[in-house]
Amino acid sequence: MKTKRLTLLFMLALLLPTLSKSSEKPHPPKPGWLGATFRSYYDPQRNLRGVRILHVVPFSPAGKANLQPNDVIYQVDRSPTPHPLQLIRFLRQTRPGQKIQILLYRPKTKQLKRTQLTLGEKNLRKICQQSIELAAKWLISRQLPNGGWPHFLEAQTRAAAPTTALCLAALSALPNAKRYHTSIEKGLQYLLRQRTKSGMLGDVSAAVKMETYTTALAIIALCQYNREKYQRTIQELVSKLKDAQLDNRAGFSEYDIQYGGWNYFEGKRRSVIRVDVSVASYVLEAFAAANVPRQDPLYPKVLKYLSRCQNVEEGKPLNSYLDGGFHFGPLDGKAGIYTAPDGNDYFRSYGSPTCDGLRSLLYCGLSPNDYRVQGALTWISKHFTLKRNPGFTTPGPLNFQDGILFYYYASLSKALAQYGRPYLQHKGKKILWANKLVLHLASRQSKEGHWKNSKSVMHEDRLELATALALIALAKSYPFLKN
């Protein structure tokens, strides 16, 4: 009897994997990929409805077929598409490799034409890789003979250390950075010659040298590219940045709002000091890249500074003004002021400093469960968008919400990559932030490979600046992509 029972159990164990496999739902087949974003369109003169293309991924089936923004799709395979839902439903029934015929109207030439294209497969990793390769090729083509890149603050083409450091930090962060060895090495040789009087790196021929940013970005690039080869230089530059912290050694007490931060300008004279979360985040990123120990005394000081830029208080629940987010600096709030019910004024939190603040807290070694980290993460999850830099109630006279856009993308990707989770969560919904960011950037990339912000307030209309920031966002997003 015992033998029969054992035999029965053995046969059941053999059958269970087969039964479980048969009960698994088969994955639905992947639909074809067009590679364009679109919205509804209505022509009142002709009483025609269609789908207007907004953006085209340059290397997608739509891009290869020369579909352009503002083209209007009226038919697909002779089926009318009066609304985006009709086009979406049609595409869901297609398969990669399937040929389709499109009837479209091009307002630029006022022509109605039919075009045929072959749908592709929506593979996010491949899309990200292709976008990176196209952008890296373009950025390298902009490198000047002396190894530098043109300054984003000037109209004339002059190599400058700040842009060069940013471009090198972008190229060295790429998954296939070794492919760009020659360009990176040439750029580093130029950059390391740009020593200022303080011994840091910066724009030696300009009044504003941007030493702190440039030196921090140089350390990041050196660590990402070849830490062993440049270890001595990295240690030297790290020492310079440590010495540049505004603390007791420079005559700043814990009661000074600048205490623990770093100056955007040069030196430590109070008359020419501007501290902000952005500068601090890049310095801390450099220290993290260089493996500066978390026990270093610089970290408690910078945490003191960061506390003056975050709308959060320990033990108090988040609300409309203590919302967990960050503003630009202790006395600087680009998003305006919020007057609380108790009559106190608070600088409004907004997107890019909250992302910089989150990654800064993590670089300082705070636990992901720390109330400050959770406060910043909650703000980012609640306000997640890629259409603008969130947190502004109105565009304002300078329109920072649209002008600080590519910087926001880079900061967002760095913060969430440092936190280490592939999704955000808000009201029970998961947001696959890397997927959204990669598709958003790929669909706004030019055919040549660069990006450009139409707003010039923060110089993101300069192609090298916008493209380097977009490359950083793609590189940081790549490990977190979910097909």
TORPA-751177 format. One record per residue: x, y, z of N, C-alpha, C in turn; residue in one letter. Coordinates in steps of 0.1 Angstrom, whole numbers, plus 5000, padded with zeros to 4 digits. Example, Ala and Ser with C-alpha at 12.3 -4.5 7.8 and 13.67 -1.06 7.14 Angstrom:
# residues 2
513249435078512349555078513249675078A512849785071513749895071512950005079S
//
This chain:
# residues 483
500849885000500050005000500950135000M501950125008502850235009503650264996K503950154989504650164976503750224966T502450184966501550244956501350394958K501250434971501050574974502250654970R503450604972504650674967504750684952L504350574945504250574930503350684925T502150694932501150794928501650934930L502350954942502851094944503951124934L504751034930505851054920505251094907F504151024903503551054890502851194890M502251224902501651354903502651464902L503851444908504951544908505451564893A505451454885505851474871504851544863L503551534867502451594859502251744862L502651784875502351924879503052024870L504352014866504852124857504152134844P503652014839502852024826501552094828T500952064840499652124842499752274844L500852314852500952454854501352534841S502052464832502452534819501152554811K500352444811499152454803498152554808S498252584821497252684827497752824825S499052844822499652974820499053044808E498653174809498153244798499253274788K499053254775500053284765500253434764P501453484762501653624760500953664747H500253784747499653824735500753874725P500453854712501453894702501754044702P502954084700503254224700502754294688K502054404689501554484678502754554670P502454594658503454674651503654804657G504854864654505254994660505355094649W504655204650504755314640505955414643L505955454656507055544660506755694659G505455724662505055864661503955884672A503956014677502856054686501856134678T500656134682499656214674498456254683F497656334677496356384683495356414673R494156434677493056454667493156584660S492556584648492656704639491356724632Y490956854630489756884623489957004614Y489556984601489657094591488257144589D487857254594486457304593486157344578P487157384570486857424557486457304548Q487157194550486857074542485956974550R485657014563484856924571485456784572N486756784573487556654574488156634588L488056514593488756474605489856374603R490856394610492056294609492856294621G494056244620495056234631496256314627V496656414635497756504632498956444640R500056434633501356384639501956494647I502356464659503056564668504556544667L505056424669506456394670506756264663H507956254658508356124650509756084655V509855954659511155904663511955884650V513155954649513755964636514155824629P514455724637514855594632513755494632F512555534634511355444635510855424621S509855334619509155314606508555454601P508055534610507455664606508555754601A509655754608510855834605511455794591G511655664589512155614577511355644565K509955644567509055674557508855824554A509655904562509656054560508256114565N507656054574506456114580506956234589L506256344589506756464596505756514605Q506156594616505256664624504256754616P503056754620501956824614501356754602N501956644597501256564587499956514593D498956504584497656454589497256324582V497056224590496756094585495156084584I494656054572493256044569492855894568Y493755814563493355674561494555584563Q494355464568495355354569494755234563V495455184552494955064544493555094540D493255214535491955264530490855264540R491255244553490255264564490355404570S489255474571489355614576489855614591P490555724594491055744608490655884612T489355904615488856034619489256074634P489855974641490156004655491355914659H492255964668493355874672493055734677P491855714683491455584687491355484676L490855534664490755444653492155394648Q493055494648494455454644495055364655L494855384668495455304678494855154677I493555144675492855014673493454944661R493655014650494154954638495554894641F496454984647497854944650497854824659L496954814669496954694678496654564671R496054574659495754444652496954414642Q497954494641499054464632500154394639T501154354631502254284636503554344631R504754334638505954384633506254314619P506754394610507054344596505954364587G504754404592503554414583503654544575Q503354544563503354664554501954724555K501954864557500654934557500755054547I499655094542499555214533498855324540Q499455444540498855564547498555674537I497355724538496955844531497055964540L497956054536498156174545498256304537L497956414545497956544539499156624546Y499956684537501156754542500856904541R500556974552500157124551501257204545P502557164548503657244543503657264528K503357154521503257154506501857154501T500857144510499457134506499257014496K499856904499499756784490499156674498Q498256594491497756474496498456364489L498956264497499856164491499656034499K499955924492499855784498501355744499R501555684511502955624513502855494520T503755404517503755274523504955254532Q504755194544505855174553505655034559L506754984565506754854572506854884587T505954834594505854854609507054774616L507554834626508654774634508154704647G509154674655508854614668509154714679E508354734689508554834699509454774710K510754774707511754714717512454834724N512054864736512554984743514054994744L514654884747516154884748516854924735R516254864724516854894711516555034707K515355094710515055234708515955324715I516255294728517155374736518555364730C519055244726520355234721520555314708Q519555304699519555374686519555524688Q518755574698518755714701520055764706S520655684715521955714721523055724710I523055624701524055624691523955744681E522755774678522555894669522956014676L522656034688522956154696524456164698A525056054702526556054705527356084692A526856034681527556064668527456214665K526256274667526156414665526956494674W526956464687527656544697529156534694L529756424690531156414687531456494675I530556504666530756584654530856734657S530456774669530556914673531756944681R532556844684533856864691534856944683Q535457034689536357124681537757064680L538557104671539957044669540757044682P540657134691541457134703540857034714N539756974711539156874720537956914728G537757054728536657104736535357114728G534357154735533057184729532657324731W531857384722531557524722530757564735P531057684740530457734752528957754750H528057704758526657724756526157864760F527057954766526658084769527058184759L527758144748528258244739527758204724E527658304716527158284703528358234694A529558284696530658244688531158104692Q531758034683532257904685533557904692T533557894705534757894713534757774723R535757694723535757584732535857634747A535157574756535057614770534957494779A535557504790535557394800534157344805A533257444808531957394813531157304804P531057344791530357254782531057134779T532457144778533257024776533056924787T533056964799532856874811531556804810A530456884807529156824806529056714795L529656744783529656654772530456524775C531556544782532356424786531656344796L530956404806530156334816529056254809A528456314798527356244791527956124783A528956144775529556034767530155924775L530755954786531355854795530355774803S529055824803528055754811527255654802A527555654789526755574780527155424781L526155334779526455184780527555144771P527755204760528855164751529955274750N530255334761531255444761532555414755A532955294755534355254749534355284734K533255284728533255314713533655454711R533555544721533855684719535155724726Y536055624727537355634734538155754729H538355764716539155874710538656004714T537356024712536756154715536856194729S536556094738536556124753537956154757I538956084752540356104756540856244752E540456274740540856404734540256524742K538956504746538256604754538856614768G539256504774539756504787541156584787L541956564777543256624776543056774775Q542056824768541656964767541257014781Y540256944787539656984799540656994811L541556904812542456904823543557014822L543557074810544457194809543857324813R542557324816541757444819541757464834Q542957484840543157514855542957654858R542157684868542057824872543057854883T543057974888544058014899543857934911K542557884914542357814926542757664925S543157624913543557484911542457394906G541157454906540057384900540057394885M539057334879538857344865537757444862L537857524851536857614847537157694835G536257784831536457864819537557974822D538757954819539858034823539758174817V539158194806539058324799537858404801S536958354810535658424813535658474827A534758574829534558634843533958534852A532858464847532258354854532858224850V533658164858534458044854533657914856K532657914864531857794867532757684872M533557714881534557624886533957504893E532957524901532357414909531657314900T530857364891530157274882531157194874Y532157274868533057204859533957104865T534457134877535257034884534456914888T533256934893532356814897532156734885A531756794873531456714861532756644856L533856704858535156644854535456514862A535256524875535456414884534456294879I533256334877532256234873532656164860I533156244850533556184837534856104839A535756144847537056064849536755934856L535855934866535455814873534755714864C533855764855533055684846533955624835Q534955704831535755664819536855574823Y537755614832538955534835539455574849N538855524859539255564873540655534876R541155414872542555374875543555474869E543355504856544355584849544355724855K543255784859543155924864542955934879Y543355824887543055824901543755944908Q544955974905545656084911544956214909R544556244896543856364893542456374900T541756264900540456254907540656294922I541656244929541856274943542156414945Q542956474936543356614937542156704935E541256674925540056754923539056744934L538956624940538056594951538456684963V539756684965540356764976539956914974S540056964962539757104959538257134962K537357044958535957064960535657054975L536356974983536056964997536457095003K537557154999538057285004537157395001D536357384990535457484985534157494993A533857395002532657395009532557515018Q531457575019531257695028530957645042L531957655051531757605064532657695074D532857645086533557725096534957765091N535557695083536957725078536957855070R535757885064535658005055534858115062A534658095076533958195083532458185083G531858075079530458055079530057965091F529058015099528557935110527357855106S526857765114525757685111524457765110E524557895114523357975113523258055100Y524358055092524358115079523658025069D522758085061522058005052522857935041I524057985039524957925029525757805035Q525757795048526557695054526357555049Y527457485045527357345040527257335025G526957445018526757445004528057474996G527957494983529057534975528657654966W529657744964529357864956529257834941N528257894935528157884920529257964914Y529558074920530658164915531958114921F533058204920534358164924534658224938E535358144946535758194959534758184970G535058254982534158244993533758374999K533958484991533558614995532058624996R531458675007530058675008529358764998R530058864993529458954983529158884969S529858774967529658704954529358554956V528458534965528158394968526658364964I526458254956525158204953525158054955R524458004965524357864967522957814963V522957694957521657634953521857474954D520657414952520657264953521257204941V521257264930521757214918523257194919S523957304923525457294925525857184935V525057184946525357084957525156944951A524156914943523856784938524956734929S525556824921526656784912527956754920Y528256834930529356804939529256674946V528056644951527856524958527856404949L527356424937527456314927528956284924E529756384923531156364921531856294932A531456334945532056264956531556114957F530356084953529855954952530555874942A530855934930531555864919532955834924A533555924932534955904936535055824949A533955774954533855684966534455754978N534055884980534355954992533555895003V534155845014533455775025532355855031P531255785034530055845040530355905054R531455865060531755915073532456045073Q532756095061533456225059532656335066D533256425073532556535080531856635071P532056625058531356725049529956695048L529456565050528156525047527156585057Y527356585070526456645080526256795077P527356865072527257005068526257025057K526456945046525556965035524156925037V523956825046522556795050521956915058L522756985065522257105072521757205061K522557225051522257315040520957265033Y520857135029519757085022518457105030L518557095043517357105051516657245049S517457345045516957475043516257495030R516357395022515757395008514657305006C514257225016513257125015512057165023Q510857145018509557175025509057045032N509757025043509356905051509756925065V509056865075509456875089509256735095E510156695103510156555109508856545118E508156445117507056415125505756485121G505756565110504556635105504156565092K502856545090502456485077502556585066P502756525054502856615042501556685039L501656805035500456885032500656975020N499857075018500057155006501257245005S501857275017503057355017504257275022Y504057195033505157095037504956975028L505256975015504856875006506056775003D507156795009508356705007509256744996G508856844988509656884976510756984980G511557024971512657124972512357244964F512957354969513057474960514557504958H514857604949516157614943517257644954F516957724963517957764973517157814986G517957844997517257885009516458015007P516958104998516258234996515958244981L515658134975515458144960514358044956D513258084952512157994948511658034934G512157974924511758014910510257984907K509557894916508157864913507257954921A507758054928506958144935506758114950G505858174957505658164971504258114974I504158034984502757984988502558035003Y501458105005501058155018500158055025T500657995036499957885043498857945051A497857865055496757905063497157985076P498357945081498858015094499458145091D499558185078500058315074501558315071G502258205073503658195069503858165054N504858225049505158205034506258095032D506058015022506957905018507257915003Y508457895000508857884986508157754980F507557764969506857644963507957544958R507657414960508557314955508357304940S509357264933509157234918510157124914Y510057074902510556954897512056934898G512857014891514256994890515056994904S514757094913515457094925514956974934P513756934933513256824941514056694936T514256674923515056564919516556574923C517056694922518456724927518556694942D517456744949517456724964517356574968G516556494961516456354963517756284961L518456304950519656234948520756284958R520656414962521656464971521556394985S520256374989520056305002520556165001L520356094990520855954989522355954988L522956054981524456054980525056074994Y524256145003524756165017524656045025C523955945020523855815028522655795035G521655885033520355865040519655735035L518955675044518155555041517055585031S516655495022515455525014514155545022P514155495034513055515043513055635051N514155715050514155835058513055935054D512456005063511356095060511656195050Y512856245049513256345039513256285025R513856165024513856085011512456055006V511656005015510255965012509456095008Q509756205015509056325012509256364998G510556364994510956404980510356304970A510456174973509956074963508456094962L507756114972506356134972505956254963T506756364964506456484956506656444941W507756384938508056344924506956254918I506556154926505556064921504156134919S503856224928502556294927502556394915K503656454912503756554901504456504889H504556374887505356324876504756364862F505556434854505156464841506356494833T506356474820507456514811507056624802L505956684803505456794794506156924799K506456934811507057054817507757024830R508557124835509157104848508057134858N507557034865506357054873506557134886P505457194891505457264903505157414901G505157464889504857604886503357614885F502757714891501257734890501057814877T501957904873501857974860503257974854T503257994840504557994834505458104839P504858224843505658334848506358404836G506958524839507558604828508758534822P509458454829510658384823510358244818L509158194822508758054818509757954821N510157944834511057834838510557694836F509157684837508657544836508857484822Q509057564812509357514799510857534795D511457634802512857664798513857574805G513557514817514457424824513857284822I513957234811513357104807514256994806L515357004797516256894796517156874808F517356984816518056974829517156884838Y515856914838514856834846514956694842Y514956654829514956514825516256444830Y517356514829518656454835518556434850A518056534857517956524872516956424876S515856414869514856314872515456174870L516156144859516656014857517755984867S518556074870519656054880519056024894K518056094898517456074911516755944912A516055904902515255774903516255654901L517255674893518255574891519055554905A519355654911520055644924519055584935Q517855614934516855544943516755394940Y516855364927517055224923515755144921G514655214918513455144916512955174901R512455074894512055104880510655164878P510055194889508655254888508455354900Y507555444897507055534907505555484911L505155514922503755474926502955594931Q501755604926500855714930499455674929H498655684940497255644940497055504934K497955414938497855274935498255234921G498755334913499255314899500755314899K501355224891502755224889503055304876K504055394877504555464866505955414862I506055354850507355314845508155434839L508755504848509355634845510355624834W511255514834512255504823511655484810A510655394809509955374796509455504790N508755584799508155704794509155804790K510255814798511255914795512055884782L512355754779513055714767512155744755V510955704755510055724744509755874742L509655954752509456094751510656164744H511856124749513056184743513256144728L513156014726513355954712512456024702A511156054706510256104697510456254694S511356314702511656464701513056484696R513756384692515056394687515056424672Q515956514668516056544653516656434645S516456444632517056344623518556344624K519156454627520556464628521056404641E520156404651520556334664520556424676G520356554674520356654685518956684691H518956754702517656804708517856954709W516657024710516657164712515457214719K515557294729514457354736514157484729N512857514726512457634719512557754728S512657734741512857844751514357864754K514757984755516158014756516558064770S515558064780515858124793517058064800V517157934799518357864805519257804795M519257854783520257824772520057684767H518957624769518657484763518357494749E518257614743518157624729519557604722D520557594730521857564725521957404724R522257354712522057214709522957124717L524257174719525157094727524657074741E524157174747523657164761522457074762L521457094754520257004754520556864751A521456844741521756704737522556634748T523556694754524356634765523356594776A522456684780521556654791520556534787L520156534775519256424770519956294770A521256294766522056174766522256114780L522456204790522556164804521256094808I520156154805518856104808518555964802A519055944790518855814783519755704790L521055744793521955654799521455604813A520955704821520455664834519255584833K518355604823517155534822517355384817S518355364809518555234801518455114810Y519155114822519054984830517654954836P516755054836515455044842514355024832F514655004820513654984809512954854811L511654854809510854734810510054714797K510354614789509554594777508154544780N
//
